[in-house]
Amino acid sequence: MITILAGTNRPGANSLTVANYLADTYRANGVDCQILSLGDLPAETFDPSSYAEKPASLKPFTDQVLHADGLHVVTPEYNGGFPGVLKYFIDLLPFPESFEGLPVAFTGVAAGQFGAMRPIEQLQQIFGYRNAYIYPERVFIMGVYDLVDDGRLSDQPTQERLEKQAEGFAAFVAKLKA
C-alpha cells in the first residue's frame, strides 16, 4: 500500500488535487494506495500537549504511515519552505520507526517558477536523516494555478510526468519490498 500524503491543511489545496490525480494513477496501474490529507487531522492534534501524549484520534493517521509500503509526499511551497503543519505531523510520528527504511517519493506544487524545489530539498534532508529510501525522480509543478481547472489537474504534460513518477515509484517500492 502506498500512502499519498497531501502535505497541507489548507482548504481547497492544489496539493490535494495532485494527490488525488496520483491516487487515480496508482489505482489505474493496479497499485493499492490511500490518501492521507493533513486537512483531516482532528483539532485536538494541535493541542500543545500532543507532543507528550498523542491523542487517540491521531492513531489512524500514524498507522497510515507506519503500515505503508511507500510514502508519496505532495507538498506545496509556502514562503520558500514546506507547510508548518507538515513539519508538525512529522514531529508527531514515532521515532525512528516511521520512516526507517521506508521508500519515499516527492512531488512539489507551487504558484511560482521553481515548483516547490526548496521544500522538497528540505524534506529530503529530514527524510534522509530519518533513514528513508528516497526515490530520485522528483516532480516539480510550477504555475499550478494555471494547470488546475475546476478542481482537476488539466495539464497533459504535468499528468504525464506524474504518471511516469508514480509508475517508477511503484516499481521502486516493489523492489525494496522484495
Secondary structure, DSSP 8 states (H G I E B T S, - for coil): -EEEEE----TT-HHHHHHHHHHHHHHHTT--EEEEEGGG--GGGGSGGGGTS--GGGHHHHHHHHT-SEEEEEEE-BTTB--HHHHHHHHHS-TTTTTTT-EEEEEEE-SSTTTTHHHHHHHHHHHHHTT-EE-S--EEE-SGGGTEETTEE--HHHHHHHHHHHHHHHHHHHHHH-
